[in-house]
Every structure is written in C-alpha cells, then in structure tokens.
Amino acid sequence: MSTFTYTPRGVCSIKLDFEIDGDIVKNVRFTGGCNGNTQGISKLVEGMRVDDVIARLKGVNCNGRGTSCPDQLATALELAKKEL
C-alpha cells in the first residue's frame, strides 16, 4: 500500500491524502472544502479502481473554476499512478 499527499489547486480544499493498494483507492481524506461533499466523494470512491475514479471525476467543474475537488482528486490519482 502506498500513501500520497496532494495540494489541490483552484479549490477550497487545501490538502488531499489517500492510499492506493494495488490499483484500489483507499482512505481518501480532504482537508478543507465543502465538508459534506468531500466526505461523500471519499466514501463513493473507496474501493474503486484508480482508473475508474479518474474516468468518472476528471473534468468536473465547480462554479466555472475549471476544476473542483473531484477533479483535483482525479489529478492527484494520475500523478500517483506515475509514482507507482
């Protein structure tokens, strides 16, 4: 299992921690952001394959910002894949 920390850009959350076990996403924790939404995202992606999470969340836009907390999670997962 590998642990990762990512600093989101362009969103309200300030830190994103997660683990990847094989190709499975685990223990996603956002610091900051819309608490209910980030908790929901975390619970929904728990146990999903990395590529499936990226495919579903990449490009989600929050109020015209060009990104969102889900999009930032997808970006973080893409970067983490390169390190594995």
C-alpha positions in Angstrom: 0.0 0.0 0.0 1.3 3.5 -0.9 0.3 6.7 0.8 0.1 10.0 -1.1 -0.5 13.7 -0.2 -1.5 16.2 -2.8 -2.1 20.0 -2.5 -5.2 20.9 -4.5 -5.2 23.9 -6.8 -8.1 26.2 -7.6 -10.5 24.8 -5.0 -11.4 25.3 -1.3 -9.8 22.2 0.0 -6.1 22.7 1.0 -4.9 19.1 1.3 -5.7 15.7 0.0 -4.4 12.4 1.5 -5.2 9.0 0.0 -3.8 5.5 -0.3 -3.5 3.1 -3.2 -3.4 -0.6 -2.6 -2.6 -2.3 -5.9 -4.9 -0.4 -8.1 -7.6 0.3 -5.4 -8.3 3.7 -3.9 -8.5 3.8 -0.1 -8.7 6.2 2.8 -9.4 9.5 0.9 -9.3 12.5 3.2 -9.8 16.1 2.1 -8.7 18.9 4.4 -11.0 21.9 3.9 -13.5 22.3 1.2 -17.2 21.6 1.5 -17.2 19.0 4.3 -20.3 17.1 3.3 -19.3 16.9 -0.4 -15.7 15.9 0.3 -16.9 13.2 2.7 -19.3 12.0 0.1 -16.7 11.8 -2.6 -14.4 9.9 -0.3 -17.0 7.3 0.6 -18.1 6.9 -3.0 -14.6 6.2 -4.4 -13.4 4.0 -1.5 -12.7 0.6 -3.0 -12.8 1.7 -6.6 -10.1 1.1 -9.2 -7.8 4.2 -9.7 -8.6 4.4 -13.4 -12.3 4.2 -12.8 -12.2 7.1 -10.3 -10.1 9.2 -12.8 -12.6 8.4 -15.6 -15.6 9.5 -13.6 -14.2 12.6 -11.9 -11.8 14.1 -14.4 -13.2 17.4 -15.7 -15.9 18.0 -13.0 -16.2 21.8 -12.8 -17.2 23.8 -9.7 -18.9 27.1 -10.4 -16.8 27.9 -13.5 -13.4 27.4 -11.8 -12.2 25.0 -14.4 -11.7 22.4 -11.6 -13.3 21.0 -8.5 -12.4 18.8 -5.5 -13.4 15.7 -7.5 -11.3 16.9 -10.5 -8.4 17.5 -8.2 -8.7 14.0 -6.8 -8.5 12.7 -10.3 -5.4 14.8 -11.0 -3.8 13.6 -7.8 -4.5 9.9 -8.7 -3.0 10.5 -12.2 0.2 11.8 -10.5 0.2 9.0 -8.0 0.0 6.4 -10.8 3.2 7.8 -12.3 5.0 7.1 -8.9 3.8 3.6 -8.6 
